[in-house]
Structures are given as structure tokens and as C-alpha cells.
Amino acid sequence: MTTYQVIDLDSFPRRNYYEYFMSTDTTFEMTAKIDVTLAVKKCKDESISFYAYSIFNLTKSVNEIPNLRYAHIDKQLVERQELVPTFTNFNQETELFYSLWLEGLTNYKSVDIEYK
């Protein structure tokens, strides 16, 4: 289970920004164009899922940026130790969707195995 640390707002260097944006009910979204040509080739060469590979690598990248791990728990600002993505997948054999969590998976090959 992911752990977190409560942020002391009195000593938080970004407190003014935090309070301003919380008062304006601002949300955060991000879109970026990424050239995935080499990633697609790698996935084809290794016969692995591009989707699972992408989820693993995007999560790994986001987890390297502390500000993207902030959250609110019990009305307190916290920094999570890590983000754990969850997403759905469709099982062709059972024709049912299931949820997949990537907690504790340390490389893209293990994610691909769980994804399948």
C-alpha cells in the first residue's frame, strides 16, 4: 500500500501558491506530444503490449516529480511516496473487463505479464 507524508503548510515553501490555487478551485491537466516511434518498435521487437509499456513508463516518470505526487487526504495536503496507476483491461477469453494495479511492479516486462 502506498504511504504518504503530511505536508506542514507553515514551513511549505510553495504555501502561497498552494493557497492561491486552492482558493480559485483550479484543476491541473497536461497534454504533451511524445514521439513513440522507438517505443513502438521496442514493443514489437519484444512482443510486449505498447499500452502496458506506456503506462509503466509514464507512471515511472510522473513518480520522479514530487509536485505531481501531491494529494489531499482528510483535508490535509500530503505527498504520496509513489503513485500507483489502475486501469481496466478487456479479457478476450472471458469477454469481461478487469482492473489492474501496478503496485510493486518494478519493470515493464513484469507489467506486461500482469497486463496479459
C-alpha positions as CSV (number, residue, x, y, z in Angstrom):
1,M,0.0,0.0,0.0
2,T,1.3,3.5,-0.9
3,T,2.3,5.7,2.0
4,Y,2.3,9.4,2.3
5,Q,3.7,12.3,4.4
6,V,1.5,15.1,5.6
7,I,3.0,18.5,4.5
8,D,3.4,21.1,7.1
9,L,1.9,24.2,5.5
10,D,3.7,26.5,7.9
11,S,7.0,25.5,6.5
12,F,5.9,24.6,3.0
13,P,7.9,26.8,0.5
14,R,5.0,26.7,-2.0
15,R,2.4,27.7,0.6
16,N,1.4,31.0,-1.1
17,Y,0.9,29.2,-4.5
18,Y,-1.0,26.4,-2.8
19,E,-3.4,28.7,-1.0
20,Y,-4.0,30.8,-4.1
21,F,-4.8,27.9,-6.4
22,M,-6.9,26.2,-3.7
23,S,-9.0,29.4,-3.4
24,T,-9.6,29.5,-7.1
25,D,-10.8,25.9,-7.4
26,T,-8.1,25.3,-10.1
27,T,-7.5,21.8,-11.6
28,F,-4.4,20.5,-13.3
29,E,-4.4,18.8,-16.7
30,M,-1.5,18.2,-19.0
31,T,-1.1,17.2,-22.6
32,A,2.2,16.6,-24.4
33,K,3.1,15.3,-27.8
34,I,5.6,12.4,-27.4
35,D,7.4,10.7,-30.2
36,V,6.7,7.0,-29.5
37,T,8.4,5.6,-32.7
38,L,11.2,3.9,-30.8
39,A,8.9,2.6,-28.1
40,V,6.5,1.0,-30.6
41,K,9.5,-0.7,-32.3
42,K,10.8,-1.9,-29.0
43,C,7.4,-3.4,-28.1
44,K,7.0,-5.1,-31.4
45,D,10.6,-6.5,-31.2
46,E,9.9,-7.8,-27.7
47,S,6.3,-8.9,-28.4
48,I,5.0,-6.8,-25.5
49,S,2.0,-4.6,-25.1
50,F,2.6,-1.0,-26.0
51,Y,-0.2,0.1,-23.7
52,A,1.3,-1.7,-20.6
53,Y,4.8,-0.4,-21.6
54,S,3.4,3.2,-21.8
55,I,1.5,3.0,-18.5
56,F,4.6,1.7,-16.7
57,N,7.0,4.4,-18.2
58,L,4.6,7.3,-17.8
59,T,4.0,6.4,-14.1
60,K,7.7,6.0,-13.5
61,S,8.3,9.5,-15.0
62,V,5.5,11.1,-13.0
63,N,6.7,9.5,-9.8
64,E,10.1,11.2,-10.3
65,I,8.4,14.7,-9.8
66,P,7.4,15.3,-6.2
67,N,4.9,18.0,-7.1
68,L,2.9,15.5,-9.1
69,R,2.5,13.2,-6.1
70,Y,0.6,15.8,-4.0
71,A,-2.9,14.9,-2.9
72,H,-5.5,15.7,-0.3
73,I,-6.3,13.2,2.4
74,D,-8.5,14.1,5.3
75,K,-8.4,17.7,4.3
76,Q,-4.6,17.8,4.5
77,L,-2.0,18.3,1.8
78,V,0.1,15.2,1.5
79,E,2.9,14.0,-0.7
80,R,2.5,10.3,-1.7
81,Q,5.5,8.1,-1.7
82,E,4.5,6.9,-5.1
83,L,1.5,7.0,-7.4
84,V,0.0,3.6,-8.3
85,P,-2.0,3.6,-11.5
86,T,-5.0,1.5,-12.0
87,F,-6.7,0.9,-15.3
88,T,-9.1,-1.5,-17.0
89,N,-8.3,-4.2,-19.4
90,F,-10.5,-6.4,-21.5
91,N,-10.1,-10.2,-21.3
92,Q,-10.7,-11.6,-24.8
93,E,-11.5,-15.1,-23.5
94,T,-14.0,-14.2,-20.8
95,E,-15.2,-11.0,-22.5
96,L,-15.0,-9.2,-19.2
97,F,-13.2,-6.1,-18.1
98,Y,-10.9,-6.2,-15.0
99,S,-8.9,-3.7,-13.0
100,L,-5.2,-3.9,-12.9
101,W,-3.0,-2.2,-10.3
102,L,0.7,-1.7,-11.0
103,E,1.8,-1.5,-7.3
104,G,5.2,-3.1,-6.7
105,L,5.9,-3.9,-10.3
106,T,9.4,-2.7,-11.0
107,N,10.0,-3.1,-14.7
108,Y,8.0,-3.0,-17.9
109,K,8.2,-6.8,-18.5
110,S,6.5,-7.6,-15.2
111,V,3.8,-5.1,-16.1
112,D,3.3,-6.8,-19.5
113,I,3.0,-10.2,-17.8
114,E,0.3,-8.8,-15.4
115,Y,-1.4,-7.0,-18.2
116,K,-1.9,-10.1,-20.3
